[in-house]
Amino acid sequence: MSNSNEIMVQKHLFSHFLECQLKNPVVTRWNSEYDSVLFITELDQAKLEKVMKKLKLEPLSSGDRTLLKEYVAVKGPFAIYLDVMQSERNTYLGCVIPCISKIKTAMAEVKNLPCLMGMGSTYVVE
């Protein structure tokens, strides 16, 4: 089977079993990788595991799922509030400080994640 046919079969199986299409990251949207990872973490894990087995792919381990959830927790505040600042309605200077404040607050809330423990203020906004 050619590579393009294989990709089409995989897309069909994903959409059939998951009842939706996977989101693909694109280079023109800086936060599309975040959106794709968020989408995977929100899927029914039993259905995702079933389709991955059907495609002969190794299912996500609990460590993989934890890592993806931590990625979403850490990158989420940036993705959300930078989207707010990039929208057509919030392109004024008065939006910048509240958005930065929200990002700092959200980062303070996630700094106790296992992936950030022991990193200190070098990596986490205080």
Beta strands, then each sheet from edge to edge (+ up, - down):
end
